[in-house]
Amino acid sequence: MLLKDSWKQKGYVDEPIPEGTNLKEEIRRMAREKNAVIMAHYYTDGEVQDLADFVGDSLALAQKAAQTDADIIVMCGVHFMGETNKILCPNKKVLVPDLNATCSLAESCNAEDFSKFVADHPGHTVISYVNTTAATKAVTDVVVTSGNARQIVESFPKDEKIIFGPDQNLGGYINSITGRQMLLWNGACHVHEKFSLEKILALKQEHPEAKILVHPECKGPVVKIADKVGSTAVLLKFAIENEATVFIVATESGILHEMQKRCPQKTFIPAPPNDSTCACNECNYMKLITLQKVYNCLKYEWPTVEVDPQIAERALVPIKRMLEISERLGL
């Protein structure tokens, strides 16, 4: 198949879909015929999550990619997730429905600048958050997710000199609960940075019985008022198991879809950002993934995610190390 120049320029296939097409049925049909697995992150739209074979956080998605026997992986998420899948599955075709679905956190940590930062601080073990490009992972000793960062950091001796990047909020949180003094890269997630402490406290006054759930990428003052701090998977588990019936959720609002599905009798309130015009906080990159793009992506088997083989070889080492430590720790 020859790609149209307009597709290349836009980063996704914009071919019109025949009127009356049942997108969900056709996507599932093509997935069966092409032996494709559709994976989605909790932050994508609910209709994309409902269509996926597997929905999870970054750690679970990486673990699933490493185990799949599918010929094609459709990663409904942001670009670095597709890169991670390609690194773990170099012989599989990895598709991301829209190449414009990048990540502000990954973009905040340019590999060249991070390499210089590492070189300027010799003798440090380098721990990078999974929300980084393959090139940044290639200068890393071990990768972590928000779901295993604390445990992996604590697997190193207490006197280990560590560089942690790129999320300074997550790194600062890990420092505060472990007593470490990791050297932090100055990066942040544009979604989690924007939560308003004042508005969350106001919601708590309106709903005094509510539990506050907070992702560790949030700023310190927001983390401090949480009843539970954790990855999307950890927050989901807490919501399911806790006896509370009302929750204020300070992470990307896409997770509320799965929370409500799993706990229909409970109430989930999205924590608002500083922008007074919005009642919830969304990742505009995750929301680029639509059913229409998933359909065209599978039909034309493009856009594909490619990683330079030399970078992939180096980046595979810290990713595999994360998966091995996670398995050993039962995460």
C-alpha positions in Angstrom: 0.0 0.0 0.0 1.3 3.4 -0.9 0.6 6.1 1.7 -1.0 9.3 0.7 1.1 12.4 1.3 -1.8 13.9 3.3 -1.8 10.8 5.6 1.9 11.2 6.2 1.6 14.9 7.0 -1.3 14.5 9.3 0.1 11.4 11.1 -3.1 9.4 10.8 -5.3 8.0 8.0 -8.2 10.3 7.3 -9.9 8.1 4.7 -13.7 8.6 4.7 -15.5 5.6 6.3 -18.5 4.3 4.4 -21.8 5.6 5.7 -23.6 3.0 7.9 -20.4 1.2 8.9 -20.6 -0.3 12.4 -17.2 0.7 13.6 -17.0 -1.6 16.5 -18.1 -4.7 14.6 -15.7 -3.9 11.7 -12.8 -3.2 14.0 -13.4 -6.5 15.8 -13.7 -8.4 12.5 -10.5 -7.0 11.2 -8.7 -7.7 14.5 -9.7 -11.4 14.2 -8.7 -11.7 10.6 -5.4 -9.9 11.0 -4.6 -11.6 14.4 -4.3 -8.1 16.0 -4.6 -7.3 19.6 -6.1 -3.9 20.6 -4.7 -2.4 23.8 -5.9 0.8 25.4 -4.8 3.0 28.2 -7.2 4.1 30.9 -6.9 7.7 29.7 -8.4 7.1 26.3 -12.1 7.7 25.6 -14.5 5.2 27.1 -15.7 3.9 23.7 -12.1 3.0 22.8 -11.6 1.3 26.1 -14.8 -0.7 25.7 -13.5 -1.9 22.3 -10.1 -3.0 23.4 -9.0 -6.6 24.1 -7.0 -5.2 27.1 -7.2 -2.0 29.1 -4.5 -1.0 31.6 -1.9 1.3 32.9 1.6 1.7 31.5 3.0 -1.3 33.5 0.2 -3.6 32.6 0.3 -2.6 28.9 4.1 -3.3 28.8 3.6 -6.7 30.5 0.8 -7.6 28.1 2.9 -6.6 25.0 5.7 -8.8 26.2 3.4 -11.8 26.4 1.1 -11.4 23.3 1.2 -13.9 20.4 -0.6 -11.4 18.1 0.9 -10.4 14.8 -0.2 -6.8 15.1 -0.4 -4.6 18.2 -2.8 -1.6 18.0 -1.7 0.6 20.9 -4.5 3.0 21.7 -2.5 5.4 23.7 0.4 7.8 23.2 3.5 7.4 21.1 6.0 6.3 23.8 3.7 3.4 24.6 3.9 2.2 21.0 7.7 2.5 21.1 7.8 0.4 24.3 5.7 -2.3 22.6 7.9 -2.2 19.5 11.1 -2.5 21.6 9.6 -5.5 23.4 8.1 -7.0 20.2 10.5 -6.1 17.4 9.1 -8.7 15.0 5.5 -7.5 15.4 3.8 -4.7 13.6 2.9 -2.0 16.1 0.3 0.6 15.2 -0.7 3.8 17.0 -3.9 5.3 15.5 -2.5 8.9 15.5 1.2 9.7 15.6 0.4 13.1 17.0 -0.6 11.5 20.3 2.6 12.4 22.0 3.2 13.0 25.8 4.1 16.3 27.4 6.2 14.5 30.0 8.2 12.6 27.4 8.6 15.8 25.4 10.0 17.5 28.5 13.0 15.2 28.6 14.9 15.5 25.3 17.3 12.6 25.0 20.3 14.8 24.1 19.8 17.1 27.1 19.1 14.2 29.4 22.3 12.5 28.3 24.3 15.6 29.1 22.6 15.8 32.5 23.6 12.2 33.2 27.2 12.8 32.0 27.4 15.9 34.2 26.5 13.7 37.3 28.7 10.6 37.0 28.4 7.7 39.4 24.6 7.8 39.5 22.2 5.0 38.7 19.7 6.4 36.1 16.0 5.6 36.7 13.6 6.9 34.1 9.8 7.0 34.1 8.2 4.9 31.4 6.8 8.2 30.0 9.9 8.9 28.0 11.0 8.4 24.4 13.0 5.3 23.4 16.1 7.5 23.0 15.8 8.6 26.6 15.3 5.1 27.8 18.5 4.2 26.0 20.5 6.2 28.5 18.7 4.7 31.4 19.6 1.8 33.8 16.1 0.9 34.7 12.6 2.1 33.8 9.8 2.5 36.2 6.0 3.3 36.1 4.0 5.0 38.8 2.8 1.6 39.9 6.3 0.2 40.7 8.5 3.3 41.1 8.7 3.1 44.9 9.5 -0.6 45.0 12.1 -0.4 42.3 13.8 2.6 43.9 13.8 0.7 47.2 15.4 -2.4 45.6 18.6 -0.4 45.4 20.8 0.2 48.5 19.9 3.2 50.6 23.1 5.0 49.8 22.8 4.5 46.0 23.2 7.7 44.1 20.2 8.0 41.8 19.1 10.3 39.0 15.3 10.2 38.5 13.6 11.6 35.4 11.7 13.1 34.0 8.8 13.7 36.4 9.9 15.9 39.3 6.6 15.4 41.1 6.7 11.6 41.0 10.4 11.7 42.0 9.8 14.2 44.8 7.0 11.9 46.1 9.2 8.9 46.0 11.9 10.8 47.8 9.4 11.9 50.5 8.2 8.4 51.3 11.5 6.5 51.0 13.9 9.1 52.6 16.0 9.0 49.4 17.7 12.1 47.9 17.4 11.3 44.2 18.6 13.9 41.8 15.5 15.0 39.9 15.1 16.0 36.3 12.8 19.1 35.9 9.9 17.7 34.0 6.1 17.4 34.6 2.9 16.1 33.1 0.7 18.9 31.7 -2.5 17.2 33.0 -1.4 16.4 36.6 0.3 19.8 37.0 -3.0 21.6 36.6 -5.1 20.2 39.4 -6.3 22.9 41.7 -5.8 22.3 45.4 -8.4 25.0 46.4 -11.0 23.4 44.1 -10.4 20.0 45.4 -10.7 21.2 49.0 -14.0 23.0 48.0 -15.3 19.7 46.6 -14.3 17.9 49.8 -16.4 20.5 51.7 -19.4 19.7 49.5 -18.8 15.9 49.9 -17.2 15.4 53.3 -17.6 11.7 53.0 -15.6 11.5 49.8 -12.2 9.8 49.6 -9.6 11.8 47.6 -7.6 9.7 45.1 -4.4 11.3 43.7 -1.9 10.2 41.1 1.8 10.8 42.2 2.5 12.9 39.1 0.4 15.7 40.9 2.1 18.5 42.8 3.1 18.0 46.4 0.3 20.0 48.0 -2.4 17.9 46.1 -0.7 14.7 47.0 -0.6 15.6 50.7 -4.4 15.8 51.0 -5.0 12.4 49.4 -6.6 9.4 51.1 -4.8 7.2 48.5 -1.9 8.0 46.2 -1.1 5.6 43.4 -1.1 4.7 39.7 -4.3 4.5 37.8 -4.4 0.8 38.5 -3.8 1.3 42.2 -6.5 4.0 42.4 -9.0 1.8 40.5 -8.3 -1.1 42.9 -8.8 1.2 45.9 -12.1 2.5 44.6 -13.3 -1.0 44.1 -12.3 -2.4 47.5 -12.9 0.6 49.7 -16.2 0.9 51.5 -16.6 4.6 50.6 -19.2 5.4 48.0 -18.0 8.8 46.8 -14.5 9.6 45.4 -12.8 12.7 44.2 -10.3 11.6 41.5 -7.2 13.7 40.8 -5.8 12.0 37.6 -6.8 12.1 33.9 -10.6 11.8 33.8 -10.5 8.8 31.4 -10.0 6.5 34.4 -13.5 7.4 35.6 -15.0 5.3 32.8 -13.5 2.1 34.2 -14.2 3.1 37.8 -17.9 3.6 37.0 -18.1 0.4 35.1 -16.6 -1.6 38.0 -18.5 0.3 40.7 -21.8 1.4 39.2 -23.3 2.1 42.7 -20.5 4.6 43.6 -20.0 8.2 42.6 -16.8 9.5 41.1 -16.1 13.2 40.8 -13.3 14.4 38.6 -10.9 16.8 40.4 -11.0 20.1 38.5 -7.9 21.9 37.1 -7.0 25.5 37.7 -8.8 26.5 34.5 -12.2 27.6 35.8 -13.8 26.8 32.5 -13.3 23.1 32.9 -14.9 20.6 35.3 -12.5 17.8 34.6 -8.9 17.4 33.4 -8.2 15.6 30.2 -5.0 14.7 28.2 -5.6 16.2 24.8 -3.1 13.7 23.3 -4.9 10.6 24.6 -8.2 12.0 23.3 -6.7 12.0 19.7 -7.4 8.3 19.7 -10.9 7.8 18.2 -12.8 4.8 16.9 -12.6 6.2 13.4 -8.8 6.3 13.6 -8.6 2.8 15.1 -10.7 1.6 12.1 -8.5 3.2 9.5 -5.4 2.2 11.4 -6.3 -1.4 11.3 -7.6 -1.3 7.7 -4.5 0.3 6.3 -2.1 -1.0 8.9 -0.6 2.5 9.4 0.7 4.5 11.2 3.4 2.1 12.3 5.8 2.7 15.1 9.4 2.2 14.3 12.4 2.5 16.6 16.0 2.7 15.4 17.5 -0.8 16.1 20.6 0.5 18.0 18.4 2.7 20.2 15.9 -0.2 20.7 18.7 -2.6 21.7 19.9 -0.2 24.4 16.4 0.8 25.5 15.3 -2.9 25.9 17.8 -3.4 28.7 16.1 -1.0 31.3 12.6 -2.1 30.2 13.4 -5.8 30.7 15.0 -4.9 34.0 11.8 -3.2 35.1 9.7 -6.2 34.1 12.1 -8.6 35.8 12.1 -6.6 39.1 8.3 -6.2 38.9 7.9 -10.0 38.5 10.3 -10.7 41.3 8.4 -8.3 43.6 5.0 -9.6 42.5 3.9 -6.4 41.0 
